[in-house]
Amino acid sequence: MVGTGLRQFVISGIIPILWLMSAMTSISTTAAAESELAEKQTEDCVILLHGLARTSRSMRKIAHVLKDDYRVINQGYPSRKHPIETLAELAIPPALKQCTGGGNIHFVTHSLGGILVRQYLHNNEIPMLGNTVMLGPPNQGSELADQLSGNPIVDYYNGPAGKQLGTDPNSVPIKLGAVNFTVGVIAGNKNFRPSFAEVFPGDHDGKVSVARSKVDGLTDHLVLPVTHTFMMRNDLVIAQIQAFLRDGKFAPLTPKDTTAQPKEN
């Protein structure tokens, strides 16, 4: 009888302890789940905008790399069919509607995509606007656009927006003026078309000169050995995109970074 009583006493003491441990584990698990949910609810968003005569496919590698840290919206738009003012309204508001994480809203753009952001922000505000990285933007127009202007084949292919990217006083990028948001520009200085060299007064990426990629008010500027057409696939470019989105500035370069041949795949 004593043994039975002792067992009952021990069991009656163990059961509450086990219940308490189970409850504590449940509370801990619930707290972790709530913390993860809260983190997701304040997830930063990155909107990707491709360049003229390209599609969202050209930004897929960037999207793939960024998706682990951000909600990524790889936004397409009919770049050859409308002027810049219309394209900005067609591309950016639908992308903003998908940024439902409650965090900051960043942009990564290629070429014309950067001008669309400038155009949109010229007339609108974006709450929780974060950092913007522009790849090869014709922020002061492009000398190549001047050279090819009036060519009926080029004008047809590039559409209305292409005609707005020159360096004359009617250039839309020039008329937009200075930026008042956090912008980092990555310019390229490699070119696969030597025949275009005489079009540009200095270093260029084949379509935009390094000098004309700049804009008053920009936060940081970086020149890398990449071409305009494929810079968004370059590993070093993507690493610098990550740095600027995170820190609001580009990471320091090594001598190897500025002399290596482009790996664009």
C-alpha positions, 0 to 999 in steps of 0.5 A, spaced: 500 500 500 505 504 501 508 503 494 502 504 491 501 511 495 508 513 493 507 512 486 500 516 486 504 521 489 510 521 484 505 521 478 500 526 481 507 531 481 509 529 475 503 530 471 503 538 472 510 539 471 509 535 464 503 540 463 507 546 465 512 544 460 508 543 454 504 549 455 511 553 456 513 550 449 506 552 446 507 559 448 514 559 445 512 556 439 506 561 438 510 567 440 515 565 434 510 564 429 507 571 431 514 574 431 515 571 424 508 573 422 510 580 424 516 580 420 512 578 414 507 584 415 513 589 415 517 586 409 520 591 404 518 591 397 523 592 391 520 594 384 524 592 378 523 596 372 526 594 365 529 598 360 526 600 353 524 595 348 526 589 353 521 585 358 521 583 365 525 577 363 531 581 363 530 583 370 529 575 372 536 574 375 536 580 380 529 578 382 531 571 383 537 574 388 533 579 391 527 574 393 530 571 399 530 578 403 524 582 399 518 582 396 520 583 389 515 585 384 518 584 377 513 589 373 513 589 365 510 595 361 509 596 354 515 600 353 515 601 345 508 604 345 507 610 349 511 616 351 514 616 358 509 620 362 504 615 360 509 609 361 510 611 368 503 611 370 502 604 366 507 601 370 508 604 377 501 604 380 500 597 379 506 595 382 505 599 388 499 596 389 502 589 390 507 592 395 503 590 401 508 588 406 508 594 410 515 596 409 519 600 405 518 600 397 525 600 393 526 600 386 531 597 381 531 600 374 535 599 368 535 604 363 528 607 361 526 604 367 529 609 372 526 615 368 519 612 369 521 613 377 523 620 376 517 622 372 512 618 377 516 622 383 515 628 379 508 628 380 507 623 386 509 621 393 510 614 395 510 613 402 515 609 405 519 610 399 526 607 400 532 606 396 533 606 388 538 603 384 538 605 377 543 601 372 545 605 366 540 611 366 540 616 361 539 621 366 541 627 362 539 623 355 543 619 351 548 622 345 546 615 341 539 617 341 541 624 338 545 620 333 539 615 331 533 620 331 530 621 325 531 614 322 524 611 321 526 604 323 529 606 329 524 611 331 518 605 329 522 600 333 523 605 340 517 608 339 515 615 342 519 614 349 525 613 345 524 620 341 524 623 348 531 621 351 535 625 347 540 631 349 536 637 347 532 642 351 526 638 350 529 631 353 524 629 358 530 626 363 533 633 363 527 637 364 525 633 370 531 636 374 534 634 380 532 628 384 530 628 391 530 621 394 535 616 395 538 614 388 545 610 387 547 610 379 551 604 376 554 606 370 558 601 365 564 603 361 564 597 356 562 597 349 561 591 344 560 596 339 566 600 337 563 603 331 559 607 336 565 610 340 565 617 336 558 618 338 560 619 345 565 624 348 568 619 354 566 613 357 560 609 356 556 603 356 554 603 348 548 606 349 549 611 355 555 615 357 558 615 364 557 623 364 550 623 362 548 617 367 548 622 373 543 627 375 543 632 380 541 630 387 544 623 387 546 619 393 552 615 390 555 613 383 559 607 381 562 605 374 563 598 373 566 594 367 559 592 364 555 593 358 548 597 357 545 591 354 547 586 360 549 589 366 543 587 370 546 580 369 552 581 372 554 578 379 558 584 381 552 589 379 547 585 383 552 585 389 552 592 389 545 593 388 544 589 394 549 593 398 545 600 396 538 597 398 541 595 405 545 601 406 543 606 402 550 606 399 555 602 394 560 597 397 567 599 396 571 597 390 577 593 389 582 594 384 580 587 381 572 590 381 574 595 376 578 591 371 575 585 371 572 583 364 564 583 365 561 576 366 554 577 364 550 571 363 
